[in-house]
Amino acid sequence: MTVTTATSRIILVVGGGISGMTAALEAAECGQQVLLVDKAPSLGGRTAQLYRYFPKMCHPSCGLEINLKRLRNNPRVRVMTMTEVVSVSGRRGDYQVKLKVKPRYVNENCTACGKCGEAVSSEIPDAFNYGLAKVKAAYLPHLMAYPQRFVIDASIVNTAEGEQAKAACPVGAVDLGMQEEMLELNVGAIVWATGWRPYDANKIQPYGYDRYPNVITSVEFERLADPRGPTGGQLLRPSDGKAAKNIAFI
């Protein structure tokens, strides 16, 4: 019988949704060193985008708040957002991983005061709201974002607006010189918790998702139902803001 011994005590967890967060915390609370990475600018995944979830019809803030508190209090978990796995090689217990870290253009000094957002006027599609609304090009991903830090969109870097955002920051957190980084590390185990993504509703032609403004997906419905969503909880047509008498969602 061959026994594999891990050459590294680090566990890499890929995916910062509720599953990845839970896996990272359980491992860390058992004494392991954990690196939790996610390609989004904050943790929470699809759960954070729900208004309520079945079967208790709870707000996702309930479960997320508990896990975020556990993360803050556990020094064994290191969190890296805006980070993707480029490659994995090696063997069981001894993996070599390459990570690509995209620039956030905001460093750890950020207090989420919002001054940088107030200083710019350019807008980009709001990924948190599935593109149903727009957000400033200097933005906090959502109210419960972890880390609680703003993001400067690359579209205003090297522009006058980027400089305005930098000048507006009272703590010097805006760093427009950040560059994409490639990191290599050795880990003993990998937990793959990248979750799911919504199916492209444009491919379901009979429903006319790409032709009728009142046909939306179930995940878009969640954002419209949320009082903090793009329509303030009102079931309005995303295209023109008018009340929709008959909404069909798929």
Secondary structure, 3 states (H helix, E strand, C coil): CCCCCCCCCEEEEECCEHHHHHHHHHHHCCCCEEEEECCCCCCEHHHHHCCCECCCCECCHHHHHHHHHHHHCCCCEEEECCEEEEEEEEECCEEEEEEEECCCCECCCCCCCCHHHHCCCCEEECHHHCCCCEEECEECCCCCCCCCCCEECHHHCCCHHHHHHHHHCCCCCECCCCCCEEEEEEECEEEECCCCCCCCHHHCHHHCCCCCCCEECHHHHHHHHCCCCCCCCCCECCCCCCECCCCEEC
